[in-house]
Amino acid sequence: MNSIEIIKITISDITELQRIGRQTFKETFADSNSEENMKSYLEEDFSLEKLIKEVNNEYSEFYFAKIDNEVIGYLKVNFGESQTELKDNKALEIERIYVLKEFHGKNVGQLLYNKAIEVAEQKGSEYVWLGVWEQNPRAIRFYEKNGFVAFDKHIFKLGNDEQTDIMMKLKLK
């Protein structure tokens, strides 16, 4: 397999971001959610308007994982005001790490995760945190393996369905 590149996303990558965002979210969650809820979430949360705002936000960064110039996954991190919950200036939130199903188990998620930690260290963050769906054991194991510990829970709404996310954090300092 050729080497995987991690590249920062700019506004010119927006349609590609929308495509990979929708595809990976669907692959990950379609089986466990109603078609209706999935449809409304994918339309709203991955609308070009919303993505443009997020990519232009100075407190968020997106990165693609690419192989042979093909996007196979992506990362979204937030700091400062952009964090979805804690809004702690000493923290960095990993909001999204998604990888195409066919590339699961090929170290892509780990490379994107490593990029997030690198960004956190550059920003002098004291810890990294994230929310992971309680019914996603694969992701929970991945974060535990990387040293994260659960510290709280919060509700994530997908369409009209309220789901519980486990909040996890990793101390860097």
FENRAGI-V884827 format. One record per backbone hydrogen bond with DSSP energy under -1.0 kcal/mol. CO is the residue of the C=O (numbers start at 1). NH is the residue of the N-H. E is the energy in kcal/mol with one decimal. If there is no record, write none. Layout:
BEGIN
((CO | NH | E) (CO | NH | E))
END
This chain:
BEGIN
((5 | 66 | -3.0) (7 | 64 | -3.1) (10 | 13 | -2.3) (11 | 14 | -1.5) (13 | 17 | -2.4) (14 | 18 | -2.3) (15 | 19 | -2.2) (16 | 20 | -2.7) (17 | 21 | -2.6) (18 | 22 | -2.5) (19 | 23 | -2.5) (20 | 24 | -2.5) (21 | 25 | -1.8) (22 | 26 | -2.4) (23 | 27 | -2.6) (24 | 28 | -2.0) (25 | 29 | -2.5) (26 | 30 | -2.5) (30 | 33 | -1.2) (34 | 38 | -2.3) (35 | 39 | -2.7) (36 | 40 | -2.4) (37 | 41 | -2.2) (38 | 42 | -3.0) (39 | 43 | -2.2) (40 | 44 | -2.4) (41 | 45 | -2.6) (44 | 47 | -1.3) (47 | 51 | -2.5) (48 | 52 | -2.9) (49 | 53 | -1.9) (50 | 54 | -2.2) (51 | 55 | -3.0) (52 | 56 | -2.2) (57 | 60 | -1.7) (59 | 79 | -2.6) (61 | 77 | -2.7) (62 | 9 | -2.6) (63 | 75 | -2.5) (64 | 7 | -2.4) (65 | 72 | -3.1) (65 | 73 | -1.1) (66 | 5 | -3.0) (67 | 70 | -2.4) (70 | 67 | -2.4) (72 | 100 | -3.0) (73 | 65 | -2.7) (74 | 98 | -2.4) (75 | 63 | -2.1) (76 | 95 | -2.0) (76 | 96 | -1.8) (77 | 61 | -2.3) (78 | 93 | -3.2) (79 | 82 | -1.8) (80 | 83 | -1.4) (88 | 91 | -2.1) (90 | 126 | -3.7) (90 | 127 | -1.4) (92 | 129 | -2.3) (93 | 78 | -2.5) (96 | 76 | -2.5) (98 | 74 | -2.6) (100 | 103 | -2.2) (101 | 104 | -2.0) (103 | 106 | -1.4) (107 | 111 | -1.9) (108 | 112 | -2.3) (109 | 113 | -2.7) (110 | 114 | -2.8) (111 | 115 | -1.8) (112 | 116 | -1.9) (113 | 117 | -2.1) (114 | 118 | -2.2) (115 | 119 | -2.5) (116 | 120 | -2.4) (117 | 121 | -2.5) (118 | 122 | -2.4) (119 | 123 | -1.9) (120 | 125 | -2.8) (121 | 124 | -1.2) (126 | 172 | -3.5) (126 | 173 | -1.6) (127 | 92 | -1.6) (128 | 170 | -2.8) (129 | 94 | -2.5) (130 | 168 | -2.8) (132 | 166 | -3.5) (133 | 136 | -1.9) (136 | 140 | -2.2) (137 | 141 | -2.7) (138 | 142 | -1.9) (139 | 143 | -2.4) (140 | 144 | -2.5) (141 | 145 | -2.8) (142 | 146 | -1.1) (143 | 148 | -2.5) (144 | 147 | -2.1) (149 | 169 | -2.6) (152 | 167 | -3.0) (154 | 165 | -3.5) (156 | 163 | -2.9) (158 | 161 | -2.2) (161 | 158 | -2.8) (163 | 156 | -3.4) (164 | 134 | -2.5) (165 | 154 | -2.3) (166 | 132 | -2.6) (167 | 151 | -2.9) (167 | 152 | -1.3) (168 | 130 | -2.0) (169 | 149 | -2.3) (170 | 128 | -2.5))
END
